[in-house]
Amino acid sequence: MKLLKYALIVGALISPFFTDFTNNNALATPLKPLNNLFDTIPELPKGYVPDVYDHLIEDRLQCLQQTIPFPYHPSVGKFVKRYLVKDREQTRIFLSRKARYFPIFEAALKRHNMPDEIKYLSIVESALQTRVQSWAAAMGLWQFVPATGKEYGLYQDFYIDERMDPYEATEAACRYLKMLHGMFGDWHLALAAYNCGQGRVMQAVKRAGGGTKSFWEVYNFLPGETRAYVPMFIAMNYVMNYYDDHFLPEPEKFLSYIPSDTVTISGNLVSLDEFAKQINIPLETMQELNPHLKKNMVPQYMKNYQIRVPAEKKSYVLENKTAILLASLKKGYRPLPFIAATPQMTLAQKIKGKKKITHNVVYNESLGGIALKYKTNIADIQLWNKMPTAMVYPNQKLTVYVTPTKEEIEAEKVAKLAQNTKTTAKTETMVLASAMPKSIKFHIVQKGDTLWDISKKYQGLSVDKIKQLNPDLKGDNLVMGQKIRVD
């Protein structure tokens, strides 16, 4: 806007000179005074969209560049024009959301000593939407796929998906991008790897001849989406800094930043709705601070789990935490002490004559369905597993006692009989073995052997003992080859 006004001022000043100069009367008409000159500037038509010139984009990118290089490329120019001309209203939506999330991004990037420009990458990834999901199951502001999210510590299950947590996901994105930059030594290649994976980028570098390469040198060997990804990021940096110079009006409404802090919840099924009522704030505020709580509750199996509350409410929550949590428990929730107080005899009666199995809960499975499957009831399963509520979650392991079938009972009887038979046979063998006489040792008389010589060869043996063991022995005369018992 300012540039256009300056251009119109200059034009107004010099236009009479050129008019008179063509009439060979350049000095005949004095220049118009500057007084009230702005009143002569015509009003721009509503919705005016000026042309976007490539050389202007290139010059401004050079001025904008800080840590990450912002070279001009035709694809960069294409995306700048798209955001400032064709998709102007979409760009205004981006502008309306940035105030909420940029403080979070800027703090994390500064903490990790990373370029501030990276904050604009989230616009390319998710259009600054916490709950948006891609065709590849990528989720959240930074679009983590499930596997990479878990690798970087983002917890995911039926109730919670921390890929949608602005704070945790931003922390994970910083660590991931930092690792990629360390791997490639180039921010453009790191961004490309964030989009398509480091394996594909390494393959593109290899196909480009190996060695140290830039993004533009491997450009033709990358997937089509990634070839557009880095130019789109550069274009977004331009648009977010120069939109006003392209007559893009500010959005009427903004999502404001909500200063917040964390409080810890452990072992309680807490309803976000009830919690919000207890601290006197709208449910929407708690949802905006905790978009990762998919069912608007903290499940009871989470230990020392942190949720966010408005910063000005933290002291109140800490002072009244017990009362707030008690009032915020999900309806139908039974605290653990209720189950623990159940007499042990009842549990013994419940499992008498039954077979113990382990059930692994799958997605969208309910405790009622599990009870129906094993022909038991919900209350018994809760008792066997000390469950305070009937809520279950994927991959949860449940102990279930079921009545064995007739075939299983018969098979167990056969197995027990076989085991008893085996034990009996082993016992009989041991008895027989103990009843059998020990093996008898003999000495074969060699040439020159005497009873004295033989007694010295065997420990504890004497001449008298040899004669006792061999009653048929006559005197001391021995015959070569004769068998003499020595034990």
C-alpha positions in Angstrom: 0.0 0.0 0.0 2.8 2.4 1.0 4.7 1.7 -2.3 1.6 2.5 -4.4 1.1 5.8 -2.6 4.7 6.8 -3.1 4.4 5.9 -6.8 1.3 8.0 -7.2 2.9 11.0 -5.4 5.9 10.8 -7.7 3.7 10.5 -10.7 1.6 13.5 -9.7 4.7 15.6 -9.2 6.4 14.8 -12.6 3.4 14.3 -14.9 3.0 18.1 -15.6 6.7 18.3 -16.5 6.5 15.6 -19.0 3.3 17.0 -20.5 4.8 20.4 -21.0 8.1 19.0 -22.2 6.4 17.3 -25.1 4.9 20.7 -26.0 8.4 22.3 -25.8 7.1 24.3 -22.9 8.7 22.5 -20.0 9.2 25.5 -17.8 6.1 27.4 -18.6 3.9 25.6 -16.1 5.1 25.6 -12.4 5.0 22.4 -10.4 1.9 21.8 -8.4 2.3 22.4 -4.6 2.5 19.4 -2.3 -0.4 20.8 -0.1 -3.3 18.4 -0.1 -1.6 16.1 -2.6 -2.9 12.9 -0.9 -6.4 14.2 -1.5 -5.8 13.8 -5.2 -4.9 10.1 -4.9 -7.8 8.1 -6.3 -9.4 5.4 -4.1 -8.5 1.8 -5.1 -11.4 -0.3 -6.2 -12.7 -2.8 -3.6 -11.0 -6.2 -3.9 -8.1 -4.7 -5.9 -5.4 -7.3 -6.6 -2.1 -6.0 -8.0 0.2 -7.9 -10.2 3.0 -9.9 -8.6 6.3 -9.5 -10.3 9.1 -12.1 -10.2 11.9 -9.6 -9.9 10.2 -8.1 -6.9 9.8 -11.5 -5.3 13.5 -12.2 -5.9 14.7 -8.9 -4.4 12.5 -9.3 -1.3 13.6 -12.9 -0.7 17.2 -11.7 -0.5 16.2 -9.1 2.1 14.1 -11.7 4.0 16.8 -14.4 4.2 18.3 -15.1 7.6 19.6 -18.6 8.4 17.9 -20.7 5.7 18.6 -19.7 2.1 15.7 -18.3 0.2 16.8 -18.4 -3.5 14.3 -17.5 -6.2 13.0 -20.3 -8.4 10.1 -20.3 -10.8 8.2 -22.8 -8.5 8.7 -20.3 -5.6 7.2 -17.5 -7.7 4.3 -19.8 -8.7 3.4 -20.4 -5.1 3.7 -16.8 -4.1 1.3 -15.8 -6.8 -1.1 -18.6 -5.8 -1.2 -17.5 -2.1 -1.4 -13.8 -3.0 -3.8 -13.9 -6.0 -5.8 -17.1 -6.4 -6.0 -18.2 -2.8 -6.1 -14.9 -1.0 -8.9 -15.8 1.3 -7.1 -19.0 2.3 -4.1 -16.9 3.1 -6.2 -14.7 5.3 -7.3 -17.8 7.2 -3.6 -18.6 7.8 -3.1 -15.1 9.1 -6.1 -15.4 11.5 -4.6 -18.5 13.1 -0.9 -17.7 13.4 -1.3 -15.6 16.6 -2.4 -18.7 18.6 0.4 -21.0 17.6 3.4 -18.9 16.6 4.4 -18.1 20.2 4.5 -21.8 20.9 6.7 -22.4 17.8 9.0 -19.5 18.4 9.7 -20.5 22.0 10.5 -24.1 21.0 12.7 -23.1 18.1 14.6 -20.7 20.3 15.0 -23.4 23.0 16.5 -25.7 20.4 18.6 -23.0 18.8 16.9 -23.5 15.4 16.0 -20.9 12.7 12.9 -18.9 13.5 11.8 -19.2 9.8 10.8 -22.9 10.4 7.6 -21.7 12.2 6.1 -21.2 8.7 6.5 -24.9 7.9 3.4 -25.8 10.0 1.3 -23.7 7.6 2.5 -25.8 4.7 1.9 -29.0 6.7 -1.4 -28.4 8.3 -2.7 -24.9 7.6 -2.4 -24.4 11.4 -5.0 -26.9 12.3 -4.5 -29.2 15.3 -6.9 -32.0 14.3 -6.3 -32.2 10.6 -5.4 -35.7 9.2 -3.8 -36.5 5.9 -4.5 -39.4 3.5 -1.3 -41.1 4.9 -2.8 -40.9 8.5 -0.4 -38.0 9.4 -2.0 -35.9 12.2 -1.7 -32.5 13.8 0.0 -29.2 13.3 3.3 -30.9 12.3 1.6 -33.9 10.5 3.4 -36.8 12.2 2.6 -40.3 10.9 1.9 -42.8 13.7 5.3 -44.5 13.6 7.4 -41.3 13.6 5.1 -39.8 16.3 5.8 -42.8 18.6 9.5 -42.7 17.8 9.6 -39.1 19.1 7.5 -39.8 22.2 4.0 -38.8 21.1 1.6 -41.1 22.9 -1.3 -42.5 20.8 -4.3 -44.6 21.7 -8.1 -44.6 21.6 -8.5 -41.7 24.0 -5.3 -39.7 23.4 -3.2 -38.7 20.4 -0.4 -36.3 21.3 0.4 -35.6 17.6 -2.5 -33.1 18.1 -0.9 -31.5 21.2 0.6 -28.2 20.0 3.3 -28.2 22.7 4.4 -31.8 22.6 4.1 -32.1 18.8 6.2 -28.9 18.3 8.8 -30.3 20.6 8.9 -33.5 18.7 9.1 -31.6 15.3 12.1 -29.6 16.5 14.0 -32.7 17.6 13.1 -34.5 14.3 14.2 -31.6 12.1 17.3 -31.1 14.2 18.2 -34.7 13.6 17.6 -34.4 9.8 19.7 -31.2 9.6 22.5 -33.0 11.4 22.2 -35.9 8.9 22.3 -33.8 5.7 24.0 -30.6 6.9 21.5 -28.6 4.8 18.2 -27.1 5.8 16.5 -27.6 2.4 17.4 -31.3 2.4 16.3 -31.6 6.0 12.9 -30.1 5.1 12.6 -32.4 2.1 13.4 -35.4 4.3 10.7 -34.2 6.7 8.3 -34.5 3.9 9.2 -37.8 2.2 11.6 -39.5 4.6 15.4 -39.5 4.9 15.7 -42.7 2.9 14.2 -41.1 -0.3 16.4 -38.0 0.0 19.5 -40.2 0.5 18.5 -42.1 -2.6 18.0 -38.9 -4.6 21.5 -37.7 -3.5 22.9 -41.0 -4.7 21.2 -40.8 -8.0 22.4 -37.3 -8.4 26.0 -38.5 -8.2 26.6 -38.7 -4.4 28.7 -36.5 -2.3 27.5 -33.2 -0.8 24.5 -32.0 -2.7 22.0 -29.2 -2.4 18.2 -29.5 -2.7 18.2 -28.0 -6.2 20.9 -30.4 -7.4 18.7 -33.4 -6.4 15.5 -31.7 -7.3 14.7 -33.8 -10.4 15.2 -37.1 -8.4 12.8 -36.3 -5.6 9.0 -37.2 -5.5 6.8 -34.6 -7.1 5.2 -33.6 -3.8 8.7 -33.0 -2.3 9.8 -30.9 -5.3 7.0 -28.6 -4.5 7.4 -28.7 -0.7 10.6 -26.6 -0.2 9.5 -23.9 -2.8 6.2 -23.8 -1.0 7.9 -23.2 2.4 10.0 -20.4 0.9 6.9 -18.9 -0.7 5.1 -19.0 2.6 7.9 -17.1 4.3 7.5 -14.4 1.6 3.7 -14.2 1.9 3.6 -14.1 5.7 6.1 -11.1 5.7 4.9 -9.1 2.6 1.1 -9.8 2.4 0.4 -6.2 3.4 2.4 -4.8 0.4 0.1 -6.9 -1.9 -3.1 -5.3 -0.5 -4.2 -8.4 1.3 -6.5 -7.1 4.0 -6.1 -8.3 7.6 -8.6 -10.9 8.7 -11.6 -9.7 10.8 -11.2 -12.3 13.5 -8.1 -13.8 15.0 -7.4 -16.9 17.2 -5.6 -15.4 20.1 -2.9 -17.1 22.1 -4.0 -18.6 25.4 -1.3 -18.5 28.1 -1.4 -21.8 29.8 0.3 -24.1 32.3 0.0 -27.8 33.2 -1.6 -29.7 36.1 -1.1 -33.4 36.8 -3.9 -36.0 36.9 -3.3 -39.7 37.9 -5.6 -42.7 38.0 -8.9 -40.9 37.5 -11.4 -40.9 34.7 -11.7 -37.1 34.4 -14.3 -35.4 32.2 -13.0 -32.3 30.5 -16.5 -30.9 30.4 -16.9 -31.2 34.2 -13.4 -30.0 34.8 -14.1 -26.8 32.8 -17.2 -26.2 34.8 -15.3 -26.6 38.1 -12.8 -23.9 37.2 -15.4 -21.7 35.5 -14.2 -21.6 31.9 -15.8 -22.7 28.7 -15.4 -26.3 27.5 -14.1 -24.8 24.2 -11.1 -23.3 26.0 -10.1 -26.6 27.6 -10.5 -28.3 24.2 -8.4 -25.7 22.5 -5.7 -26.2 25.1 -6.0 -30.0 25.0 -6.9 -31.0 21.4 -5.1 -34.3 21.9 -7.8 -35.6 24.3 -9.9 -37.1 21.6 -12.9 -38.1 23.8 -12.7 -35.0 26.0 -11.5 -37.1 29.0 -8.4 -38.2 30.7 -8.6 -42.1 31.0 -8.0 -43.6 34.4 -5.0 -45.7 33.2 -2.9 -42.6 32.7 -0.5 -42.1 35.6 0.8 -38.5 36.4 -0.6 -37.2 33.1 -0.4 -33.5 32.4 -3.3 -31.4 31.0 -3.3 -27.7 30.2 -5.3 -25.1 31.9 -5.3 -21.3 31.5 -2.3 -19.9 33.3 -4.4 -17.7 35.6 -6.3 -20.8 36.8 -3.4 -23.0 37.8 -3.1 -21.7 41.4 -6.8 -22.2 41.9 -6.6 -25.8 40.6 -3.7 -26.6 42.8 -5.4 -25.3 45.9 -8.7 -27.1 45.2 -7.4 -30.1 43.2 -9.0 -32.9 45.2 -12.4 -31.3 45.2 -12.2 -30.4 41.5 -11.1 -33.9 40.5 -13.8 -35.5 42.6 -16.5 -33.3 41.0 -15.0 -33.9 37.5 -15.1 -37.8 37.6 -17.0 -39.3 34.7 -20.5 -40.3 35.6 -20.6 -44.1 36.5 -17.0 -44.0 37.6 -16.2 -46.2 40.6 -13.0 -45.3 42.5 -10.4 -48.2 42.9 -11.0 -48.6 46.7 -14.5 -49.8 45.9 -13.1 -52.8 44.0 -10.3 -53.4 46.5 -12.8 -53.7 49.3 -14.6 -56.7 47.7 -14.0 -59.8 49.9 -11.3 -62.2 48.5 -13.7 -65.2 49.0 -16.0 -63.7 46.4 -13.2 -63.7 43.9 -12.3 -67.3 44.7 -15.9 -68.4 44.3 -16.1 -66.6 40.9 -13.1 -68.5 39.4 -13.7 -71.9 41.0 -13.6 -74.6 38.3 -12.9 -72.0 35.5 -10.0 -71.6 33.1 -7.9 -68.5 33.1 -7.3 -66.8 29.7 -5.9 -63.4 28.6 -7.9 -61.2 26.2 -6.1 -58.5 24.2 -8.5 -55.6 23.6 -8.8 -54.5 19.9 -9.9 -51.1 18.5 -13.6 -50.3 19.0 -14.1 -53.2 21.3 -16.3 -52.8 24.4 -16.4 -54.6 27.7 -19.9 -55.7 27.0 -18.9 -57.3 23.7 -16.0 -59.1 25.5 -18.3 -60.3 28.2 -20.7 -61.6 25.5 -17.9 -63.4 23.7 -16.8 -65.3 26.8 -20.3 -65.9 28.1 -19.7 -64.0 31.3 -20.7 -60.5 32.6 -19.2 -57.1 32.8 -19.1 -57.0 36.6 -17.1 -60.2 36.8 -14.5 -58.9 34.3 -14.2 -55.7 36.3 -13.7 -57.7 39.5 -11.1 -60.0 38.0 -9.1 -57.0 36.6 -9.8 -54.5 39.4 -11.3 -52.1 36.9 -12.9 -48.9 38.3 -15.0 -48.4 35.2 -16.2 -50.4 32.2 -14.0 -48.4 29.8 -11.4 -50.4 27.9 -8.7 -49.2 25.4 -6.8 -50.9 22.6 -4.0 -53.3 23.5 -5.2 -53.5 27.1 -4.8 -57.1 28.5 -7.7 -58.5 30.5 -7.8 -61.6 32.6 -11.0 -63.6 32.0 -12.1 -66.8 33.6 -14.3 -69.1 31.4 -16.1 -72.4 31.9 -14.1 -75.1 30.0 -16.0 -77.2 27.4 -16.6 -80.9 27.9 -13.8 -81.6 25.4 -11.4 -79.5 27.4 -12.4 -81.2 30.6 -11.9 -84.6 29.1 -8.5 -83.5 27.6 -7.5 -82.2 31.0 -8.5 -85.6 32.6 -6.4 -87.5 30.1 -3.5 -85.2 30.6 -3.7 -85.6 34.4 -4.0 -89.4 34.0 -0.9 -89.5 31.7 0.9 -87.3 34.2 0.0 -89.6 37.1 0.9 -92.7 35.1 4.3 -91.2 34.2 4.8 -90.3 37.9 3.9 -93.8 39.0 6.2 -95.4 36.5 9.0 -93.2 37.6 8.4 -94.1 41.2 8.3 -97.9 40.5 11.5 -97.7 38.5 13.2 -95.9 41.4 11.9 -98.7 43.9 13.1 -101.5 41.6 16.4 -99.9 41.2 16.9 -99.5 44.9 15.9 -103.2 45.5 18.4 -104.5 42.9 21.7 -105.6 44.3 24.7 -103.5 43.6 27.0 -104.6 40.8 29.7 -107.1 42.0 33.3 -106.5 41.2 35.8 -109.3 40.3 39.5 -109.4 40.0 41.0 -111.6 37.3 44.1 -113.3 38.7 47.2 -112.4 36.7 50.5 -114.4 36.7 52.3 -113.9 40.1 49.2 -112.5 41.9 48.8 -113.2 45.6 45.9 -112.5 48.0 48.1 -109.8 49.5 48.8 -108.2 46.2 45.1 -108.2 45.3 44.0 -106.6 48.7 46.4 -103.7 48.1 44.8 -102.9 44.8 41.3 -102.2 46.2 40.6 -99.7 49.0 39.2 -101.2 52.2 40.0 -104.8 51.1 42.0 -107.2 53.2 43.1 -110.8 52.8 40.4 -112.0 55.4 37.8 -110.0 53.5 38.7 -111.7 50.2 38.3 -115.1 51.9 34.9 -114.1 53.3 33.7 -112.9 49.8 35.1 -116.1 48.2 34.2 -119.1 50.5 35.1 -121.6 47.8 38.7 -120.3 47.9 41.1 -123.1 49.1 44.1 -121.8 51.0 46.3 -119.1 49.4 46.9 -120.8 46.1 45.6 -118.9 43.1 45.3 -119.9 39.5 46.0 -117.5 36.6 42.6 -116.4 35.1 40.7 -117.2 38.3 37.9 -114.8 39.2 38.2 -113.4 42.7 35.3 -111.3 44.1 36.6 -108.0 45.6 33.3 -106.2 46.4 
